[in-house]
Amino acid sequence: MKKLFLFFVIICFASCNNNDFLKSPNFILILSDDQGWNGTSYQMMVDQEYSKSDYYETPNIENLAKSGMVFSRAYAPGPTCSPTRYAIQFGQTPARLKHIRVSMNVDHIDHLGMTTIPRALKVIDNKYIAGHFGKFGMYSEPKNFGYDYSDGMTGNIDGNIDGTVQTKWLPQHHDDPKQIFGITKRSLSFIEEQVKQNNPFFLQVSHYAVHSDLVSRKEIFDKYKEKNRGIYHENSSIGAMTEDLDLSVGKILEKVKELGIEENTFVIYMSDNGAVEQILGSKKTNKNNKGYNYPLRHGKGTLYEGGIRVPFIISGPKIKPGSRSSIPISGVDILPTIQDLASNKLELTKTMDGGSFKANLFEDLNSKVLRNNDFFVFHLPFRRGSFNPHSAIIKENLKLIKFSNSNKLLLFNLNDDINEKNDISNQFPKITKDLDILLEKYLKDVKAPKWKKGINWRPSKKTLKEFNSFY
């Protein structure tokens, strides 16, 4: 009898550790725009001094990180806005969704039928209410994704002062820069109402900041004008806009605490892609001319680390404060992880690219995330600026970049070479070949858009089939 009792105690303890105690928890996803891995004042990686900003101040994001877990190797599914936002909602890569750049036609995506974060939660508990405030950045109404409340089908331009593009890279000032405080106010009202109605909720707060135009409050801008510049960060407008954004994070965290829902609410913070490599029209990059994403290479719009590695923080009940994980995760993991946290079970469909990192939160912070594939694929089959079309695959510590127009291959060991300066493809030809085969197989399996001279995939009126170039 004693042994039987002990068995049940152990089972109960394990169950508690696995987070079974939560029933229909709340989820808040805060998504910043164009914020680099080093774009906060919290150090994303212990042994990388410049994985935090040497100029910007984000005390509230620091507090969020100290109260939860930081993933030092978190990736946006794509290096630009809309593809990442779609990938987060559906848990699928931009390559699989065939949505690989901004302003593409998306008639081929089944917005009403596919599983999204709101729909997944409503299957678990039909009382879930979903809200999205701020930049939507996707090309179908929010209600078609399962959202009950939203600002509508907004894009980047809606975050500017008067809805037009101004002097894009020059300082502008406003009492509600990038609608940061309006978005926050609507988000807080949504939270209050759902708590009042006793509804579990999913809330996505998608800020227009810190994307251009560069808009901030005048008094915060003046503070940064007087502040000593950093070696790698020195733009007063971005510093001020980042601090304004941080204030929004603080207000949301305060509201969660005020309403007494901390023990049943998970808060996730990430960026949709890396920062721009340099500010156009500003002085040449910065003092050391290494780009705003240093120690990462390049930036937004490329598949180098500067374009896709982003800040990622999650805080919530039973997550050890100040914990860190170096296991690679991606925005495609958010849907299955939320599903797992809300239901304590996970069934990955064949088309789901993401997996659940729940075990990292409560059991082993460096356990592998179980996915259908044990690698990430990134895909950019068009020329962007000075960068040729390229794709990338990351498997554990190794990363292969392939340029479509020349078949040039680059191999990097990210454990030793976070800057991606040392191409080791000639030293390890078999590994290079194996990763290339794996990359090509995935792109063929999902029938991804394929680079072809003269195709930029851009005209939104042109359907996907009309391009007629796929793996």
C-alpha positions as CSV (number, residue, x, y, z in Angstrom):
1,M,0.0,0.0,0.0
2,K,2.9,2.4,0.9
3,K,4.5,1.7,-2.4
4,L,1.3,2.3,-4.3
5,F,0.8,5.6,-2.4
6,L,4.4,6.6,-3.2
7,F,3.8,5.8,-6.9
8,F,0.8,8.1,-7.0
9,V,2.7,10.9,-5.2
10,I,5.5,10.6,-7.9
11,I,3.0,10.7,-10.7
12,C,1.3,13.7,-9.2
13,F,4.6,15.5,-8.8
14,A,5.6,14.8,-12.4
15,S,2.2,16.0,-13.5
16,C,2.6,19.2,-11.7
17,N,6.1,19.7,-13.2
18,N,4.6,19.1,-16.6
19,N,2.3,22.1,-16.0
20,D,-0.9,20.0,-15.7
21,F,-2.1,22.4,-13.0
22,L,-3.1,25.0,-15.6
23,K,-6.5,25.1,-17.1
24,S,-7.0,27.3,-20.2
25,P,-4.2,29.7,-19.4
26,N,-4.0,33.2,-21.0
27,F,-1.4,34.0,-23.6
28,I,0.0,37.4,-24.5
29,L,2.3,37.6,-27.5
30,I,4.2,41.0,-27.9
31,L,5.7,41.3,-31.3
32,S,8.1,44.1,-32.1
33,D,9.0,45.2,-35.6
34,D,12.5,45.2,-37.0
35,Q,14.1,44.9,-33.6
36,G,17.5,43.2,-33.7
37,W,18.8,40.5,-31.4
38,N,20.8,43.1,-29.6
39,G,18.1,45.7,-29.6
40,T,17.3,45.6,-25.9
41,S,19.3,46.3,-22.8
42,Y,19.1,42.7,-21.7
43,Q,22.0,40.5,-22.7
44,M,20.6,37.7,-24.9
45,M,23.7,35.5,-24.6
46,V,26.0,35.3,-21.5
47,D,29.3,35.1,-23.4
48,Q,28.4,37.8,-26.0
49,E,28.8,41.3,-24.5
50,Y,27.2,43.0,-27.4
51,S,24.1,40.8,-27.5
52,K,22.5,43.7,-25.7
53,S,22.4,47.3,-26.7
54,D,25.2,49.7,-25.6
55,Y,22.8,52.7,-25.9
56,Y,19.1,51.8,-25.7
57,E,17.3,51.4,-22.4
58,T,14.6,48.8,-21.9
59,P,14.1,48.2,-18.1
60,N,10.7,46.6,-18.6
61,I,11.9,44.1,-21.1
62,E,14.8,43.4,-18.7
63,N,12.3,42.7,-15.9
64,L,10.4,40.3,-18.2
65,A,13.6,38.4,-19.0
66,K,14.6,38.3,-15.3
67,S,11.1,36.8,-14.5
68,G,11.2,34.1,-17.2
69,M,13.3,32.4,-19.8
70,V,15.5,33.8,-22.6
71,F,16.2,31.8,-25.7
72,S,19.6,32.9,-27.0
73,R,19.1,31.1,-30.4
74,A,15.6,32.2,-31.4
75,Y,14.8,32.7,-35.1
76,A,12.2,34.6,-37.0
77,P,10.8,32.3,-39.7
78,G,11.7,34.9,-42.3
79,P,13.9,38.0,-42.6
80,T,10.9,40.3,-43.3
81,C,7.5,41.2,-41.9
82,S,4.6,39.5,-43.5
83,P,6.1,36.0,-44.1
84,T,7.1,35.8,-40.4
85,R,3.6,36.9,-39.3
86,Y,2.0,34.3,-41.4
87,A,4.4,31.6,-40.2
88,I,3.7,32.4,-36.5
89,Q,-0.1,32.2,-37.0
90,F,0.1,28.8,-38.9
91,G,3.2,27.2,-37.5
92,Q,4.5,26.7,-41.0
93,T,7.6,28.1,-42.8
94,P,7.2,30.8,-45.4
95,A,8.5,28.3,-47.9
96,R,5.7,25.8,-47.2
97,L,3.1,28.6,-47.2
98,K,4.6,29.9,-50.5
99,H,4.5,33.4,-49.0
100,I,8.1,34.5,-49.1
101,R,8.0,38.3,-49.4
102,V,5.9,41.3,-48.6
103,S,3.0,42.3,-50.9
104,M,2.6,38.8,-52.5
105,N,-0.8,37.5,-53.6
106,V,-2.0,35.1,-50.9
107,D,-5.2,33.7,-52.6
108,H,-3.6,30.3,-52.4
109,I,-3.6,30.3,-48.5
110,D,-6.7,28.8,-46.9
111,H,-7.2,31.5,-44.3
112,L,-10.6,30.2,-43.1
113,G,-9.7,26.5,-42.9
114,M,-6.2,26.2,-41.6
115,T,-5.2,25.9,-38.0
116,T,-4.2,29.2,-36.4
117,I,-3.3,30.1,-32.8
118,P,-6.9,31.4,-32.1
119,R,-8.6,28.5,-33.7
120,A,-6.3,25.9,-32.0
121,L,-7.2,27.5,-28.6
122,K,-10.9,27.6,-29.3
123,V,-10.9,23.8,-30.1
124,I,-9.3,23.3,-26.6
125,D,-11.8,25.6,-24.9
126,N,-14.5,27.4,-26.8
127,K,-14.5,30.2,-24.2
128,Y,-11.2,31.5,-25.5
129,I,-11.4,35.0,-26.9
130,A,-8.7,36.2,-29.3
131,G,-7.6,39.8,-29.8
132,H,-5.0,41.4,-32.1
133,F,-4.0,45.1,-31.8
134,G,-1.4,47.0,-33.9
135,K,0.2,46.0,-37.1
136,F,-1.5,43.0,-38.7
137,G,0.8,42.8,-41.7
138,M,-1.2,40.0,-43.4
139,Y,-3.5,40.1,-46.4
140,S,-6.8,38.8,-45.1
141,E,-9.1,40.1,-42.4
142,P,-8.2,39.2,-38.8
143,K,-11.5,37.5,-38.3
144,N,-10.5,35.0,-41.0
145,F,-7.7,33.9,-38.7
146,G,-10.1,33.5,-35.8
147,Y,-9.6,36.9,-34.1
148,D,-12.7,38.3,-32.3
149,Y,-11.3,41.8,-31.7
150,S,-8.7,43.7,-33.8
151,D,-7.6,47.0,-35.4
152,G,-8.4,45.5,-38.8
153,M,-6.1,44.7,-41.7
154,T,-3.4,47.2,-40.8
155,G,0.0,47.6,-42.4
156,N,3.2,49.4,-41.6
157,I,2.0,52.7,-43.0
158,D,-0.9,52.8,-40.4
159,G,1.7,53.3,-37.7
160,N,3.1,56.5,-39.2
161,I,2.0,60.0,-37.9
162,D,-0.6,60.7,-40.6
163,G,-0.7,57.4,-42.5
164,T,1.8,58.5,-45.1
165,V,5.6,57.9,-45.5
166,Q,7.4,61.0,-44.2
167,T,11.1,61.7,-44.1
168,K,11.7,58.0,-43.5
169,W,15.1,58.1,-41.7
170,L,14.9,61.6,-40.0
171,P,13.6,62.2,-36.5
172,Q,9.9,62.9,-36.0
173,H,8.0,63.5,-32.8
174,H,4.5,62.7,-31.5
175,D,2.7,62.2,-28.2
176,D,1.7,58.7,-29.4
177,P,4.7,57.6,-31.5
178,K,4.0,54.6,-33.8
179,Q,0.6,54.3,-32.0
180,I,2.5,52.6,-29.1
181,F,0.2,54.0,-26.4
182,G,-3.0,53.7,-28.4
183,I,-2.3,50.0,-29.1
184,T,-1.4,49.5,-25.4
185,K,-4.6,51.2,-24.2
186,R,-6.8,48.9,-26.5
187,S,-4.8,45.9,-25.3
188,L,-5.3,46.7,-21.7
189,S,-9.0,47.2,-22.2
190,F,-9.2,43.8,-23.9
191,I,-7.4,42.1,-21.0
192,E,-9.6,43.8,-18.4
193,E,-12.8,42.8,-20.3
194,Q,-11.8,39.2,-20.6
195,V,-10.9,38.9,-17.0
196,K,-14.2,40.5,-16.0
197,Q,-16.1,38.0,-18.2
198,N,-14.0,35.1,-16.9
199,N,-12.8,34.3,-20.4
200,P,-9.4,32.8,-21.1
201,F,-7.7,34.8,-23.9
202,F,-5.0,35.0,-26.5
203,L,-3.8,38.6,-27.2
204,Q,-1.3,39.5,-29.8
205,V,0.2,43.0,-29.4
206,S,2.0,43.8,-32.7
207,H,3.9,47.1,-32.5
208,Y,4.8,49.2,-35.5
209,A,7.9,50.2,-33.6
210,V,10.8,50.1,-34.2
211,H,10.3,50.0,-38.0
212,S,10.8,53.3,-39.9
213,D,9.5,56.1,-39.9
214,L,11.5,57.1,-36.9
215,V,9.0,58.6,-34.5
216,S,9.3,59.1,-30.8
217,R,8.3,61.4,-27.9
218,K,10.3,64.6,-28.0
219,E,11.4,64.4,-24.4
220,I,12.7,60.9,-24.8
221,F,14.5,61.8,-28.0
222,D,16.1,64.8,-26.2
223,K,17.3,62.4,-23.5
224,Y,19.1,60.2,-26.0
225,K,20.5,63.2,-27.8
226,E,22.3,64.1,-24.5
227,K,23.3,60.5,-23.7
228,N,26.7,59.1,-24.6
229,R,26.5,57.2,-27.8
230,G,27.3,53.5,-27.9
231,I,30.0,51.9,-30.1
232,Y,27.4,50.0,-32.2
233,H,24.1,51.8,-31.4
234,E,24.1,55.6,-31.7
235,N,20.8,56.7,-33.3
236,S,18.8,58.8,-30.9
237,S,15.5,58.2,-32.7
238,I,15.8,54.5,-32.5
239,G,16.9,54.7,-28.9
240,A,13.9,56.9,-28.0
241,M,11.4,54.7,-30.0
242,T,12.8,51.6,-28.3
243,E,12.3,53.1,-24.9
244,D,8.7,54.2,-25.8
245,L,8.1,50.6,-26.9
246,D,9.5,49.3,-23.6
247,L,7.1,51.4,-21.7
248,S,4.2,49.6,-23.4
249,V,5.6,46.3,-22.2
250,G,5.8,47.6,-18.7
251,K,2.1,48.7,-18.8
252,I,1.0,45.3,-20.0
253,L,3.0,43.5,-17.2
254,E,1.6,45.9,-14.6
255,K,-2.0,45.2,-15.8
256,V,-1.4,41.4,-15.6
257,K,-0.1,41.8,-12.0
258,E,-2.9,44.3,-11.0
259,L,-5.6,41.9,-12.2
260,G,-4.0,39.0,-10.3
261,I,-3.6,36.7,-13.4
262,E,0.1,36.2,-13.2
263,E,-0.2,32.6,-12.2
264,N,-2.3,31.8,-15.2
265,T,-0.8,34.0,-17.9
266,F,2.2,33.4,-20.3
267,V,3.8,36.5,-21.9
268,I,6.0,36.0,-25.0
269,Y,8.2,38.7,-26.5
270,M,9.9,38.6,-29.8
271,S,10.7,40.5,-33.0
272,D,9.4,39.7,-36.5
273,N,12.9,39.9,-38.0
274,G,16.3,41.4,-37.4
275,A,17.1,45.1,-37.5
276,V,18.2,47.0,-40.6
277,E,22.0,46.8,-41.0
278,Q,22.4,50.5,-41.1
279,I,20.2,53.6,-41.0
280,L,20.0,55.2,-44.5
281,G,20.9,58.8,-44.6
282,S,22.6,58.5,-41.2
283,K,26.4,58.5,-40.8
284,K,28.0,55.4,-42.2
285,T,26.6,52.7,-39.9
286,N,28.4,53.4,-36.6
287,K,31.8,54.1,-35.1
288,N,33.1,50.7,-35.9
289,N,31.3,50.3,-39.2
290,K,30.1,46.8,-38.2
291,G,26.4,47.3,-38.5
292,Y,23.6,47.7,-36.0
293,N,23.3,43.9,-35.5
294,Y,26.9,43.3,-34.4
295,P,28.1,40.7,-33.4
296,L,25.7,39.3,-36.0
297,R,26.3,39.7,-39.7
298,H,24.1,41.8,-42.0
299,G,20.4,42.4,-41.2
300,K,16.8,42.5,-42.2
301,G,16.1,41.1,-45.7
302,T,19.0,38.6,-45.5
303,L,19.3,35.0,-44.1
304,Y,22.5,35.8,-42.3
305,E,22.1,35.8,-38.5
306,G,21.5,39.5,-38.4
307,G,18.4,39.1,-40.5
308,I,16.7,36.2,-38.6
309,R,18.1,35.8,-35.1
310,V,15.8,37.8,-32.7
311,P,15.2,38.5,-29.1
312,F,12.9,35.9,-27.5
313,I,11.6,35.9,-23.9
314,I,8.8,33.9,-22.3
315,S,7.5,34.4,-18.7
316,G,4.8,32.6,-17.0
317,P,3.7,30.3,-14.1
318,K,6.4,27.8,-13.0
319,I,9.0,29.1,-15.4
320,K,12.2,29.6,-13.5
321,P,13.1,33.3,-13.2
322,G,16.3,34.3,-15.0
323,S,16.6,31.0,-16.8
324,R,18.3,30.6,-20.2
325,S,18.2,28.1,-23.0
326,S,20.6,27.8,-25.9
327,I,18.4,25.4,-27.9
328,P,17.4,26.7,-31.3
329,I,13.7,27.7,-31.6
330,S,11.7,29.6,-34.2
331,G,8.5,31.6,-34.5
332,V,6.9,28.5,-36.1
333,D,7.1,26.9,-32.6
334,I,4.8,29.4,-31.0
335,L,1.5,27.8,-32.2
336,P,2.3,24.2,-31.1
337,T,3.8,25.4,-27.8
338,I,0.7,27.4,-27.0
339,Q,-1.4,24.4,-28.0
340,D,0.6,22.1,-25.7
341,L,0.5,24.5,-22.8
342,A,-3.2,25.0,-23.1
343,S,-4.1,21.3,-23.5
344,N,-1.1,19.4,-22.1
345,K,-0.9,17.4,-25.3
346,L,0.4,17.9,-28.8
347,E,-0.3,16.2,-32.1
348,L,1.8,17.5,-34.9
349,T,0.2,17.3,-38.3
350,K,2.4,16.5,-41.3
351,T,2.3,20.1,-42.5
352,M,3.3,21.6,-39.1
353,D,6.9,22.8,-39.2
354,G,6.9,24.0,-35.6
355,G,7.2,21.9,-32.4
356,S,6.6,22.5,-28.7
357,F,9.3,23.9,-26.4
358,K,7.2,23.3,-23.3
359,A,9.7,20.8,-22.0
360,N,12.4,23.5,-22.1
361,L,10.3,25.7,-19.8
362,F,9.6,23.2,-17.1
363,E,11.9,20.2,-17.3
364,D,15.2,20.4,-19.2
365,L,15.9,23.9,-20.5
366,N,18.2,22.5,-23.2
367,S,16.2,19.5,-24.3
368,K,15.6,19.2,-28.1
369,V,12.4,20.5,-29.4
370,L,10.5,17.7,-31.1
371,R,9.4,18.6,-34.6
372,N,8.6,16.8,-37.8
373,N,12.1,17.9,-39.0
374,D,15.2,18.4,-36.9
375,F,16.2,21.5,-38.8
376,F,15.0,25.0,-39.8
377,V,14.7,26.2,-43.4
378,F,14.7,29.8,-44.5
379,H,14.0,30.8,-48.1
380,L,14.5,34.0,-50.1
381,P,14.1,33.1,-53.8
382,F,14.5,36.7,-55.2
383,R,17.1,39.4,-55.3
384,R,16.8,42.0,-52.6
385,G,19.0,45.1,-52.8
386,S,22.6,43.9,-53.3
387,F,21.8,40.4,-52.1
388,N,21.3,37.5,-54.5
389,P,18.5,35.0,-54.0
390,H,19.5,32.6,-51.2
391,S,18.2,29.9,-48.9
392,A,19.5,28.6,-45.6
393,I,19.2,25.5,-43.4
394,I,20.2,25.3,-39.7
395,K,20.7,22.0,-38.1
396,E,22.0,22.1,-34.5
397,N,25.2,24.3,-34.6
398,L,25.7,24.1,-38.4
399,K,24.2,26.5,-40.9
400,L,24.4,26.3,-44.7
401,I,23.6,29.2,-47.0
402,K,23.0,28.5,-50.7
403,F,22.8,31.2,-53.4
404,S,20.2,30.1,-56.0
405,N,21.6,32.0,-58.9
406,S,25.2,30.5,-58.6
407,N,24.7,27.4,-56.4
408,K,27.4,28.9,-54.2
409,L,27.5,27.2,-50.7
410,L,28.7,28.6,-47.4
411,L,28.9,26.6,-44.2
412,F,29.2,28.1,-40.7
413,N,29.6,26.6,-37.2
414,L,27.5,29.0,-35.2
415,N,28.9,27.8,-31.9
416,D,32.4,29.1,-32.8
417,D,31.5,31.7,-35.5
418,I,28.4,33.7,-34.6
419,N,29.7,36.4,-37.0
420,E,29.5,34.0,-39.9
421,K,32.9,35.1,-41.1
422,N,34.6,31.7,-41.5
423,D,33.2,29.6,-44.3
424,I,34.2,26.0,-43.6
425,S,32.5,24.3,-46.6
426,N,35.8,23.3,-48.1
427,Q,37.0,21.8,-44.8
428,F,33.8,19.7,-44.5
429,P,32.6,18.8,-48.0
430,K,30.5,15.8,-46.9
431,I,28.6,17.9,-44.3
432,T,28.1,20.6,-46.8
433,K,26.7,18.2,-49.4
434,D,24.4,16.5,-46.9
435,L,22.9,19.8,-45.7
436,D,22.5,20.9,-49.3
437,I,20.6,17.7,-50.1
438,L,18.5,18.1,-47.0
439,L,17.7,21.7,-48.0
440,E,16.8,20.9,-51.6
441,K,14.6,17.9,-50.5
442,Y,12.6,20.1,-48.1
443,L,12.0,22.8,-50.7
444,K,10.9,20.1,-53.2
445,D,8.6,18.4,-50.6
446,V,6.8,21.7,-49.9
447,K,6.9,22.8,-53.6
448,A,8.5,26.1,-52.5
449,P,8.7,29.1,-54.9
450,K,11.9,28.8,-56.9
451,W,14.2,31.5,-58.1
452,K,14.1,32.3,-61.7
453,K,15.6,35.2,-63.5
454,G,13.2,38.0,-63.9
455,I,10.7,36.9,-61.2
456,N,10.5,38.9,-58.0
457,W,7.2,37.4,-56.7
458,R,6.0,40.9,-55.9
459,P,2.9,42.0,-57.9
460,S,0.0,41.4,-55.5
461,K,-2.5,41.2,-58.3
462,K,-0.7,38.3,-59.9
463,T,-1.6,34.9,-58.5
464,L,1.0,32.4,-57.4
465,K,0.2,30.0,-60.3
466,E,0.9,32.7,-62.9
467,F,4.6,32.8,-61.8
468,N,5.0,29.1,-62.6
469,S,8.3,28.6,-60.9
470,F,8.4,26.0,-58.1
471,Y,10.6,23.2,-56.8
